[in-house]
Amino acid sequence: MSILFREATRRDVFRGSAKTAGALLLSTALGGRVAHAAVNTEKFLQNGKIAFGTILPLSGGFTVVSQPWIHAIQYAIEEINAVGGVKVGGQSYQVVNPIGDEMYSAAGGLAAFKKMAADNVHYTGGYVSVEAPAAVQGINVRNNAMLIEGITGKDLCLTNNTLRFYEYALAQATGPYMAHYAFHVLKARRVGSIELANTWGNDFYMSFRRTFEQLGGKMLERSFLEPSQTDYSAEISKMVNAKVDLFYIIMGDGPGSAVALQARNGGLSGIPLMAQGAWGPEMFQEAGGAPSIDGTVYPGARPYVTWDEAHTKLAARLHKDTNLWLNNWFWHGYDSTKIVLWAMEKANSPDPREVIRAIPAVATERANELMIRPQGAVTTKDKGVFLKIPMWLGRFNAKADFMKETALVPVEGEMYRGLPGWMPENWEGYTANPHSSKVNWYPTLDELLAMRKAAGEKIVSVSL
């Protein structure tokens, strides 16, 4: 299915700096109606419609990630439009979905954003790379445009940005559980790893390492993916010599499956794998992919570890449109888009400064209408809103029929099911400079649980 960047006939020049919303760190359950001032709806419309943009790669190998994500946003918008659109100020508005090419780069993402901003698009989602959303940070606020992102990394998603809606799990929240599972269930004591050399990779590594080492394990032979690297034999040989008993692969898609295959053929055939990044059904189609990554432990949101009639319908449509399957990235786009559009109705405004304030209430009140089953959201003073999304640890099943069942099967153990994918509201990372060395950016699981207790946080059990 060909996806093009739609041209708009109406253009507005960039607006200057706008007052940002938020004052203090607030409770997740805001409840009630969100207060708002009268708003000039017209200035937020594109040809009489609300524009919700998508910025993701449109070509290259990463389309196995971006195409499900692009279509997830489209499907969510079509569902909203089918029931009358977004209702604001007594009027109903249809939603359009312009699409820009991120090119998996800072330059591509920034160019796509600037074009959308000039076309009066005040909402953009997607952003699969680290570089693209980093380039847009701050510029989105100056143009009163909400940034809907879900790529973790403290230097990316924990910078100041009052119009950020962070829609996925933070590495700091899930990493300690991965380490606990590795040590206590997989009985790993010596872990080797390879990662993308950026804030995303570092956060996953450090969040795992602190808990794993506290438990008594050792992190050995930390390696980094080099640009255009295809041969990982040197790194794998070092891990074989170090006698690692678990291999943590913090990268996905083609490189991830290549590393796994080379590890299996290079002396690490009998040890478990854990993974982060673009891991999904598409990887089983690589040469040797199925036996190489079968059983890999990976964190996923609720709709990635369960299956019902809605999955079957979405899977059939997505496969028809893209020849791909439901993967982790589909769930980045589907429910988060609905949350934003419903928040417009809750705020009775298309102004992102009002809508961002309504997101926590929507995520709480309409949780059962969302496949991810959020438990509200954390609203910060300067860094935006962070969705409270429950997560599960699962194992990939190479034998699954991806049109009828999930590729990721939940592991046993209550503590690894429905675990909080967000940091507690009293975490200093929500207020501190991400470059500060005084902050505990990577709490151990014990520290994390103590923090939640001190915050009086109640984790609601979420069923599959």
N, C-alpha and C positions, 0 to 999 in steps of 0.2 A: 504494500500500500504506500503510495507516494505521499509524502508530507511536505508541503511547501509553506514558506513564511508568507502569510496573507498580507497584502498591501492595504493600507487604510488611506482613504482620501482626505480625511480630516487630520490635521496635525496641530499640536500645541507646542509652543516652545517650552524648554525646561523652566520649571518654576524655582524660585529661590528657596532658601531654607525655611522649613515649617516647624512650628512648635511641636515637640514630641510628647506622646502621652505617657502617663505613669508617674507615680511619685515614690512610693515605698514598696518593698516586696509584699505582695498581697496574698491572701488566702486563695487556694485554687477554686473553692466553691463560692463564687461571687454571688450567685443566686439573684433572683428578681430581674427586673428590667435594668438595662444598662442606660445610665443617664447620657443624654447627648443634646447638643445644640442643633438648632435648625441648620440644615445644610443645603447648599445649592447642588442638587443631584446632577444637573446637566453637565457640570464641569468635570464629572468623573465618568462620563459616558463616551463611548466611541460610536458615533453614528446612531445614537439613541439606545445603545446596548452596553451592558457591562462587559469589559474585556478582562479575561483571565488568561495571561500569557504563559507559555511553556518555553523554557530555554534548556535544551538538551542536544547532544550530538545527533546530527541527521545522517551521517555517513561514517564509514570506517568500522573497525571491529567492535567498537563499544555500542553499536546499535542493538546488540542482543540485550543490553541493559536498558538503553534509552527508549527503544520502541515499545516494550511493555509499559514503561512509565508514561510515555507520551499518550498512549491509548487509554491508560487508567484515568488520566486527567480528562481526556475527551469523553470517556464513558460516564464519568461522574457528572460532568457538565450537561451531557445529553439527558441524563436522568432528571436533573434539576429543571432543565428546559421543558421536559415532557410533562411536568406537573405544574406548569405555568411560569417557570422562571423564578427570579428573585423579587420578592415583594418589599418595596421601600416607599415610604411616604404615600401609601395608598395606591401605588402604581406597581405593575408587574413588568420586569425587564428580562429579556432573553440575554443569555451569556454567550459571548463569542470567545474563541480560543486561538489567537494568533500564536504561531510557533517560530522560534528563532533558533539558529544553529549555534550551539555552545562551542562546537569544534574541539571539545575537551581541552580548552585553553583559556587563559585569562583574557587574551585579546578577543577571542570569539565570543565569550560570555559577555564581556563588557560592550562589544559592538551590538550584540543582540538586545541587551538591556536598553542601551541608549536609543535604539530605533523604536523599541516599544514605548519607552517613556515619551518620545517625541510624538508617538501615535496615540497618546493619552491612555496608555495601559498602566493601571495602578496596582496590579497584582501579577507577580511572576513566580512560578514554581518550577521545580526540576533541579538543575545544577548538580550534576553527578560528579564533577571534578572538584578538587580542592581549590584550584586556581581561579575558576570562573566566579564563584560566589565571593571569594576573597577580593576580586577586582571590583565587584559591585558594592561591597560594604561601604556604607556611609553615603554613597551616591544615591542609593535607593531612598534614604531618609530625606535628602535634599529635594528629591522629586516626589515626596509623599507617595512612595510605592512600597507595598508590602513585599518582603522577600520570604518565600516559603521554601525552606531548605531542610535537609535531613542528613547532611554529611557531618559526622562528628570530627572533633579536633579542636582543642581549646583555643588555638590561635586563629581559628576560623569562626566557630559558632559561639564562642564566649567573649567575643569582642563587643564593644558598645554598638548597639543597633536597636533602637526602640521600635522599629517596624519589622523585626524578625519574628516569624512564626517557625519555630523549630519543631518539626513534626515526627521525629523518630527518637530512638534510644541514644543515650550518651555512652561512650566507651567506659567512662568512669563508673557507670552504674552496672554494666553487664560484665566487664572484665573480671571483677573479683569472683563472680559466680562461675565463670569459665575456669578460673584457676582452682577454685574449690572442687569442681567436678573433676578436673584433671588429676588433682592430688588424691582425692578420697575415692573416686569411682574408677578412674582409669589407672590409678596407682602409679602415676608418673612421678618421677623424682628428678629427671634430667631432661630439660626441654631445650630443643634447638628451634630457631625461628628465622623467618625471612619476611621482610616487610617493605612496603613502599616508603621511601625516605621523605616523609612529610608529616605534618601535624596529625593527620588522620592515622597513619601507621604508628607513630610514636605514642599516641594516646591509647591505642589498643594494646600495644606492647607493655607500656608502663602500668596500665590498669591491671593487667594480668600478673606482671612480675611482682608487684608489691605484695599481693596476697599469697602468691605461690612461694615466694621466698620466706614469708612469715610462717607459712605452714611447714617449712623445712626443705622445700625443693630448691633446685639450682637451675638458673637460666644460663645456657651455654651456647656459644657460637651464634650470636646475633648477627644476621646478615641483612643486606639491603639490596633491593632490586635496582639495577643500573638501567639507564635508558637503552631501549632496544635490545636488552639482554634476552637471549634464548637458551643459553647453556648454563645450567646451574650445577654442573658436576663438581666444580671446585668447592662450592659451599656445602654440597651434600657429603662430599668426602670428609670434610672437617667434622661434620656431625656424626658420621659413621665412626670416625676415630675417637670422638668424644663420648661415644656410646650413649647418645641421647635415646630416651625411651618414649618421646612424644615430639612430633613436629608440628609447630604452629605456623600456619601460612597466612600472613596478613596481607593478602592481595587476592584478586579473583580473576574471573573470565579466562582468557587464553593463557596468560602467564601463570595463573593459579593452577590450572589443570596441567600445564607443562611441568611445573615444579613437582606436583604430586606424582606425575608419571615417572619423571626422572628419579624422584626419591624412591619409588617402589622398585625401579630397575637398578638403583645404585646402592643398594645395601640397607635401605630403610623399609623393607617390605613388610616387616612384622610388627611395626609400631603404629599406634593410633595417630590420626590427624585431627587437628582443630583448625578452624578457618574463620576469616572475616573477609568482607568485600563482596564482589559480584559472583557469588556461588549460587547455582540454580540448575534447573533441568537442562538448560542448554549445554552445560559442561559435560553431561553424559554423552553428548553426541560427538565429542572429540575422540580422536583415535585413542583407544585405551582408557577413555575417560571413566567409564562405568566402574571397572574393577579398581581403578586408581583411587577414586574418591568415595566409593561406597562406604558408608559408615562414618564419614567425617562429621565431627561435632561442630555445630554452627548455631548461632542464636537467631531466632525468627519471631516475628510478631504473630499474634493469634491466628490470623487468616492464612499464615504460611504453614501452620502445623495442624490444621484441621480441614475438613471438607464438608460442604453441604450443597444444596441445590443451587444456591447463588454462585458458588465456585464453578459448578458444572456449566452454567450459562455463560459466565465470564470467560472461562477457559475456552469454550467452543468459539465464542466470538473473537477472542484474542488470536487464537490459532488460525482462524479463517482470515483475519486481517493481516497477520504478521508471520504466520508459520512458526510462532514461538509459543511458549507456555507461561502460565502464571509463575512469577518468580518474586523474590524479595522486593525488587524495585517496583513492581506493580503496586505493592501495598504502600509504597512511599507516596504515590500520587492519588490513589482512589479516594480514601476517606478524608485525607487532609484537604482536598479540594472542596468536598462537601462541607467540612467544618467552616471553612472561610466563607463560602456562599451563604450558609445558614447564619453565620455571625453577622453578615450584612443585614439580614432580616432582624436579628436580635437587636442590633444597634439602630435599626431603622435608618441606615445611612450607608452609602458606598465609600465614604471617606475612610481610608486605611487607619487613620488615627483613632477613629471610633470603633472600627471593626476589630482591631487588635485587642481592645479592651473587652469585647464581647466573647472572644474565643474561649476563655476558661468556663464561662457559664454554659456555652453550647456543648463543650466537651464533656461536661458533667450531666447536663439535662438530657442530651440526646445520645448518650453513650451506647444504649442498647440498639440504636439504629445504625451503628457503625460496626463494621466487621472487626476492627482493631480493639474495640471495647476500651476506650481510654478512661482514665480515672480522674479527669479534670486536667488542669494545667497549672504550671507555676508562672506567675507574672512577676517580672523583675522591674526594677526601676529604670535601668538603662540598656538592658540586653534583650528585651523582647519577651516573648511568651514561649515556654517550653512544654510540649505536650507530655502528659503522664501516660505513657504507653506500656502496658505489661508485655513481657517477653518470655519466651520459652527456649530452653536449650533442646536441640533436636539432632537427629542423625539422618544423613542423606540415605535414601533408599533407591538404589540403582534399578530395582525391579519394578518400581511404581509405574502405573499407567497414568501419565501426567494429564490426561484428559478426564480422569475419573478419581484421582486421589493425589494427595500432596506428596511432594518429593522429600519433605522433611518431617520425620516422625519424632514426636516428643520423647525425650529420654524419661526414664523412671526417676522418681525422687521428687517429692512435693516442693522442695525449696527451689528446684530448677524449672518449675512450671508457674507461669504467671508472675515471675519475679519483676520487681519495679525497674523499668528501663530509664528512669529519671533520677536525678539527684535530689535529696531532701531539700526543702526550702531554706533551711538554715545553713546550707553549704556556702562557704565563703567564695567559692568559684562563681557564684551568680552576681557578685558585686565587685570582685577584685580585677585588677589589670591582669590579663592572661600571661603577661611576661614576668609577673611578680614571683620571686623565689621564696617568698614568705608563706605562700599558700600551699596547703596540702592538696595538690591537684589530683592525686591518685590514692585516695583512701583505701586501706585494706578492707576486707569484708567486715571484720570486727568493728573497725572504725565507722564504716558506713552504717551498720546496724545500730551502733550507739548513737549516731547522729540522727537517725530516723526516730529512735526512741525519745531523744531529747526534744525533737520537733513535735512530738505527739502524733506522728504520722500513723494512719491506719490504712493498711493495705487490704483492699477488698479482694476476696477470692474470685477469680474469673474462670468460668467453666469453658470447656471446649465444645 
